[in-house]
Amino acid sequence: MDFHVKEGGKEWRVTGFYGWPSVSDRHLSWALLRLLHGQSSLPWICIGDFNEILYSTEMKGGSRAQWKMNNFQAAIDDCGLKDMAWEGYAYTFDNGQAGDANRQCLLDRTLCSESWLDLFPYAKLFHLDREWSDHAPIRLAFDRREIGGKTRTRFRFEQVWISIGKINRSLENKRRQLTRLNEGPRTEENVKKRRKRIAEIASLHKQEEQYWRQRSRALWLKDEDHNTKFFHSRAGERKKKNFIGRLVDDGGRKCIGNDEVARGANCYFQELFTSAEPSSFDDVLVSLDGRVTERMNRFLRAEYGEAEITKALNQMHPLKAPGPDGMNGLFYQTYWQDIGPNVEADVINTILQRYVVASGQLVNLEKTTVSFSRGVRAAQRTMVANRLGVTEVEDHARYLGLPTVIGRSKKVITDIIRDKLCKRLQGWRWNVV
């Protein structure tokens, strides 16, 4: 495989190479490499399985004839190529045998010209962990972002976090164990352990389909449809479809770039949904028959109960339309029992903040207490109180001298007023005496 790449003003050549596996035909590999070199002067990178090592240190177990390595080195020198720096386990091939019969070699590599390195000075090759094949996969990173940097992405709650829990940590742990086994001695016990770790990693990889299923939004397919490649392509297509590169506003001005596109969209929808403040509704509505009865209106205006909220949550599609915080319906359906009180506390806090803005009176939470009705669970009470940062009390007996809770009997209020008058009169009596 040999092709040219043009991207971002750069042009270079890529060759996927596979060396002849037979030692008697190995000279054909080097002849082909020299032939390819003479066909283009573009910056060149050649990556693949060369079926040969460059130095004796690139082999573990057994030995290699020096003339074979010399032929490979001569071909590389003639083509003006150099071996790219790599990171990972030193050997990319393992024959899978145990004990003295085990052979490990560095057969998979990347060769590149100086001019190609000038284009990609931060390029680096990574030797990944070998799992099913006798060869380890290799990955070429072109820039610093791929090598070690992280880009900021929008948080989204993923379905796979629930179905398999700590999948990422489990995979990292299994792969660390596999790395130690790959680098360790090939005893019968280690070979058995390695096979077991590969099976465990394979089991965890099956969960990847759930992740890409959610990303692709191909919701009509079942979890049993093992077609990860399809989900990858669906997710890529949806990303391209949702991407907005530029907008044209009402004045014909082009909005290019994330900031300008965001401002253009914001202005458009602000104007679209700004009210024209219409009036004289009665003149129009007087000719229309009402459809909402008083009973229906009372039901619609009633406060939401916990059962209604739970029912509404369970009616949501679990994977569609996550909120601004990245949480979708599945998250709330699964963890509502734990986070429901926090959500309620946040709503209460929002109401308090609106009260502060409207009234101009600050709320001192350190001096604030809260009480709950009998139907609220103890754990829920504690969570709400802690979230708000206030003290929980059984009840507020009085506020400004009056009871905070009044039952059907109004005698409670008159009794309090009578007691206050009696105390006041008693004080006057003592002053008179």
C-alpha positions in Angstrom: 0.0 0.0 0.0 1.6 3.3 -1.1 -0.2 6.7 -1.3 0.3 10.4 -1.0 -1.4 12.6 1.6 -2.3 16.3 1.3 -3.6 17.9 4.4 -3.4 21.4 5.9 -0.8 22.6 3.4 1.4 19.6 4.0 2.1 16.8 1.5 3.8 13.5 2.2 4.0 9.9 1.3 2.9 6.9 3.3 3.8 3.2 2.6 2.3 0.2 4.4 5.0 -2.4 4.2 5.1 -6.2 4.8 8.4 -8.0 4.5 8.7 -11.4 3.0 8.4 -14.0 5.8 10.7 -16.5 4.2 14.4 -15.9 4.9 15.4 -17.0 1.4 13.1 -14.3 -0.1 14.1 -11.5 2.4 16.3 -9.8 -0.2 13.2 -9.1 -2.2 11.9 -6.9 0.7 15.0 -4.7 0.6 14.9 -4.5 -3.2 11.3 -3.4 -3.0 12.1 -0.8 -0.4 14.9 0.7 -2.6 12.5 0.7 -5.6 9.8 2.6 -3.7 12.4 5.1 -2.5 13.3 6.0 -6.1 9.7 6.7 -7.1 9.2 9.9 -5.1 11.1 12.7 -3.4 8.2 13.6 -1.0 8.7 13.3 2.7 8.2 9.6 3.4 7.1 7.4 6.2 7.1 3.6 5.9 5.2 1.6 8.5 4.5 -2.1 9.0 5.9 -5.6 9.7 9.3 -5.9 8.2 9.9 -9.4 9.5 13.5 -8.5 10.4 15.3 -6.9 13.3 18.0 -4.2 13.0 20.1 -5.1 16.1 20.6 -8.2 18.2 19.2 -6.4 21.2 15.8 -6.4 19.4 15.4 -10.1 20.0 14.7 -12.0 23.2 15.4 -15.8 23.2 17.4 -17.4 20.4 19.8 -15.6 18.1 19.9 -13.9 14.7 22.5 -14.1 12.0 24.4 -10.8 11.7 24.3 -10.7 7.9 20.5 -10.7 8.0 20.5 -7.5 10.2 23.2 -6.0 8.0 21.1 -6.3 4.9 18.2 -4.5 6.6 20.5 -1.8 7.8 22.0 -1.3 4.4 18.6 -1.0 2.8 17.5 1.7 5.3 20.7 3.7 4.7 20.3 3.5 1.0 16.7 4.9 1.3 17.7 7.7 3.6 15.4 6.4 6.3 15.7 6.3 10.1 14.0 4.2 12.8 11.4 6.3 14.6 11.4 6.6 18.4 8.9 4.4 20.1 7.4 3.9 23.5 6.1 0.7 25.1 7.2 -2.9 25.5 10.4 -3.5 23.5 9.1 -6.5 21.5 6.2 -6.5 19.1 6.2 -10.2 18.2 5.8 -13.2 20.5 5.5 -16.8 19.3 3.4 -17.6 22.4 5.6 -20.5 23.5 6.6 -21.2 27.0 10.1 -21.5 28.6 13.2 -21.8 26.3 11.0 -22.1 23.2 9.7 -18.6 23.6 10.9 -16.0 21.0 10.2 -12.3 21.1 11.3 -9.8 18.4 10.9 -6.2 17.4 9.5 -6.7 13.9 6.9 -4.0 13.6 8.2 -0.4 13.3 8.1 2.9 11.5 10.8 4.2 9.2 10.8 7.9 8.1 12.9 10.4 6.2 14.4 13.5 7.8 12.0 15.7 5.7 9.0 13.9 7.1 10.3 14.5 10.7 10.6 18.2 9.8 6.9 18.2 9.0 5.9 16.3 12.2 8.7 17.0 14.8 6.6 15.6 17.7 5.6 12.4 16.0 6.0 9.2 18.1 5.3 5.5 17.8 3.5 3.6 20.5 3.7 -0.1 21.0 0.3 -1.2 22.4 -0.4 -4.3 24.4 -0.6 -7.6 22.4 -3.8 -9.4 23.0 -5.2 -11.9 20.5 -2.5 -11.7 17.8 1.1 -12.8 18.0 1.9 -9.2 16.9 1.4 -6.2 19.1 -0.5 -3.3 17.4 1.4 -0.1 16.9 0.0 3.4 16.9 1.5 6.5 15.3 0.8 9.9 17.0 1.5 13.0 14.9 1.3 15.9 17.4 1.6 16.7 21.1 -2.1 16.6 21.6 -2.2 12.9 20.5 0.9 12.1 22.5 0.0 13.4 25.9 -2.4 16.4 25.8 -6.1 16.3 26.5 -8.7 18.4 24.8 -11.7 19.8 26.7 -14.8 18.0 25.7 -18.4 18.3 26.8 -19.3 16.0 29.6 -22.0 13.4 28.8 -23.3 10.7 31.1 -22.8 7.4 29.3 -25.0 4.3 29.4 -21.9 2.0 29.6 -21.1 3.5 33.1 -24.2 1.8 34.5 -24.0 -1.5 32.6 -20.5 -2.4 33.5 -19.6 0.0 36.3 -15.9 0.6 36.4 -15.0 -0.6 32.9 -12.1 1.8 32.4 -10.4 1.0 35.6 -11.0 -2.7 35.0 -9.5 -2.6 31.5 -6.5 -0.6 32.8 -5.9 -3.1 35.5 -6.2 -6.1 33.2 -3.9 -4.5 30.6 -1.3 -3.7 33.3 -1.4 -7.4 34.3 -1.1 -8.4 30.6 1.9 -6.1 30.2 3.6 -7.7 33.1 2.9 -11.1 31.7 4.0 -10.1 28.2 7.3 -8.8 29.6 7.8 -11.7 32.1 9.1 -15.2 31.7 7.1 -17.7 29.6 6.4 -20.3 32.2 3.5 -22.6 31.8 1.7 -20.8 34.6 2.2 -17.4 33.0 1.0 -18.6 29.6 -2.2 -19.8 31.3 -2.6 -16.5 33.1 -2.1 -14.6 29.9 -4.8 -16.5 28.1 -7.1 -15.8 31.0 -6.4 -12.1 30.9 -7.0 -11.9 27.2 -10.4 -13.6 27.7 -11.3 -11.1 30.4 -10.2 -8.1 28.2 -12.3 -9.5 25.4 -15.3 -9.7 27.7 -14.9 -6.0 28.7 -14.4 -5.0 25.1 -17.9 -6.3 24.2 -19.3 -3.4 26.3 -17.8 -0.9 23.9 -20.8 -1.5 21.6 -23.1 0.0 24.2 -21.0 3.2 24.3 -21.0 3.6 20.5 -24.7 2.7 20.4 -25.5 5.7 22.6 -23.2 7.9 20.6 -24.6 6.9 17.3 -28.2 7.4 18.4 -29.1 4.2 16.4 -31.7 3.4 18.9 -33.6 0.9 16.8 -30.9 -1.7 17.1 -30.6 -4.0 20.1 -27.6 -4.4 22.4 -27.1 -7.9 20.9 -26.4 -6.5 17.4 -22.6 -6.7 17.6 -21.7 -4.1 14.9 -19.3 -1.6 16.5 -18.0 -0.5 13.2 -21.5 0.6 12.2 -21.9 2.6 15.4 -18.5 4.3 14.9 -19.6 5.4 11.4 -23.0 6.6 12.7 -21.4 8.6 15.4 -19.0 10.2 12.9 -21.8 11.0 10.5 -23.9 12.6 13.2 -21.0 14.7 14.3 -20.5 16.0 10.8 -24.2 16.6 10.4 -24.5 18.6 13.6 -21.4 20.7 12.9 -22.1 24.3 12.0 -19.2 25.9 10.2 -20.8 29.2 9.4 -24.0 31.1 9.4 -25.4 34.0 7.4 -27.4 36.5 9.4 -30.4 38.6 8.2 -28.1 41.3 7.0 -26.2 38.9 4.8 -23.1 39.0 7.0 -21.2 35.7 7.3 -20.6 34.4 10.8 -17.4 32.2 10.8 -15.8 30.5 13.8 -17.3 29.2 17.0 -17.8 32.6 18.8 -19.3 34.3 15.8 -21.6 31.4 15.0 -22.8 31.3 18.7 -23.5 35.0 18.7 -25.4 34.8 15.3 -27.6 32.0 16.5 -28.2 33.7 19.9 -29.3 36.9 18.1 -31.6 35.0 15.7 -33.5 33.1 18.4 -33.7 36.1 20.7 -35.4 38.0 18.0 -37.6 35.0 17.1 -38.9 34.4 20.6 -39.1 38.0 21.8 -42.7 38.9 22.5 -44.4 41.7 20.6 -46.5 42.3 23.7 -49.9 41.7 22.2 -53.0 43.0 24.0 -56.8 42.8 23.7 -57.0 39.1 24.2 -60.5 39.2 25.4 -61.8 40.5 22.1 -60.5 37.3 20.4 -61.1 34.8 23.2 -64.7 35.8 23.8 -65.9 33.9 20.7 -64.0 30.6 21.7 -65.6 27.9 23.8 -63.5 26.8 26.8 -62.1 23.4 26.9 -60.4 23.3 30.3 -62.9 22.9 33.1 -62.4 24.3 36.6 -61.7 20.8 37.8 -59.0 20.2 35.1 -57.5 23.6 35.9 -57.2 22.7 39.6 -55.5 19.5 38.7 -53.1 21.1 36.3 -52.2 23.9 38.8 -51.7 21.5 41.7 -48.2 21.0 43.2 -46.2 18.1 41.8 -45.9 15.1 44.0 -43.0 12.7 44.4 -44.9 9.9 42.6 -45.7 12.2 39.6 -42.0 13.2 39.3 -40.9 9.5 39.4 -43.6 8.6 36.8 -42.5 11.4 34.5 -38.8 10.3 34.8 -39.6 6.7 33.9 -41.5 7.9 30.8 -38.4 9.7 29.5 -36.3 8.0 26.8 -33.2 7.0 28.7 -30.6 8.0 26.0 -32.1 11.0 24.2 -31.4 14.7 24.6 -29.1 15.1 27.7 -29.4 18.4 29.6 -26.8 21.2 29.6 -25.0 19.3 32.4 -24.6 16.2 30.2 -27.0 14.1 32.2 -29.6 12.1 30.3 -32.8 10.4 31.4 -31.0 7.1 32.2 -28.9 8.8 34.9 -31.9 10.2 36.7 -33.9 7.0 36.3 -31.1 5.0 37.8 -30.0 7.3 40.6 -33.1 9.4 41.4 -33.5 7.8 44.8 -30.0 9.1 45.7 -29.9 12.5 44.0 -33.6 13.4 44.2 -33.2 15.2 47.5 -30.3 17.2 46.1 -32.3 18.3 43.1 -35.1 19.3 45.5 -32.6 21.3 47.6 -31.3 23.1 44.5 -34.9 24.0 43.6 -35.5 25.4 47.1 -32.2 27.3 46.9 -33.2 28.8 43.6 -36.5 30.0 45.1 -34.6 31.6 48.0 -32.3 33.4 45.6 -35.2 34.7 43.7 -36.8 35.9 47.0 -33.5 37.7 47.8 -33.5 39.5 44.5 -37.2 40.4 44.6 -37.3 41.5 48.3 -33.8 42.9 48.8 -33.6 40.9 52.0 -30.6 38.5 52.5 -31.1 35.0 53.9 -28.7 34.0 56.6 -28.4 30.3 56.2 -26.4 29.9 59.4 -29.4 31.2 61.3 -31.9 29.3 59.2 -33.7 26.1 60.3 -35.9 23.8 58.3 -38.5 21.3 59.2 -40.3 18.6 57.2 -43.7 17.0 57.1 -44.1 13.4 58.3 -44.1 11.9 54.8 -40.5 12.9 54.1 -37.9 10.1 54.8 -35.2 10.7 57.4 -32.4 10.2 54.9 -34.1 12.7 52.5 -34.4 15.3 55.3 -30.7 15.0 56.2 -29.6 15.3 52.6 -31.7 18.4 51.8 -30.6 20.1 55.0 -26.9 19.4 54.3 -27.3 20.5 50.7 -28.8 23.8 51.8 -26.4 24.2 54.7 -29.1 24.7 57.3 -30.1 23.1 60.6 -33.0 20.6 60.7 -35.5 20.9 63.5 -38.6 18.9 64.4 -40.9 21.9 63.9 -41.0 25.7 64.1 -43.3 26.2 67.1 -43.7 29.9 66.6 -42.6 32.7 64.3 -43.1 36.3 65.4 -45.1 35.0 68.3 -47.6 33.1 66.2 -47.7 29.3 65.5 -46.2 28.2 62.2 -48.5 25.2 61.8 -52.3 25.7 62.3 -54.7 22.8 62.3 -58.4 22.8 61.8 -59.0 24.3 65.3 -58.7 28.0 65.5 -58.7 27.8 69.3 -54.9 27.5 69.2 -54.5 31.1 67.9 -57.0 32.6 70.3 -55.3 30.8 73.2 -52.0 32.3 72.3 -53.5 35.8 72.0 -55.2 35.3 75.3 -52.0 34.2 77.0 -50.1 37.2 75.6 -52.8 39.6 76.8 -52.8 38.0 80.2 -49.0 38.4 80.6 -49.2 42.0 79.4 -52.0 42.8 81.9 -50.1 41.1 84.6 -47.2 43.3 83.9 -49.3 46.4 84.1 -50.9 45.3 87.4 -47.4 45.0 89.0 -46.5 48.5 87.7 -49.7 50.0 89.2 -49.1 48.3 92.5 
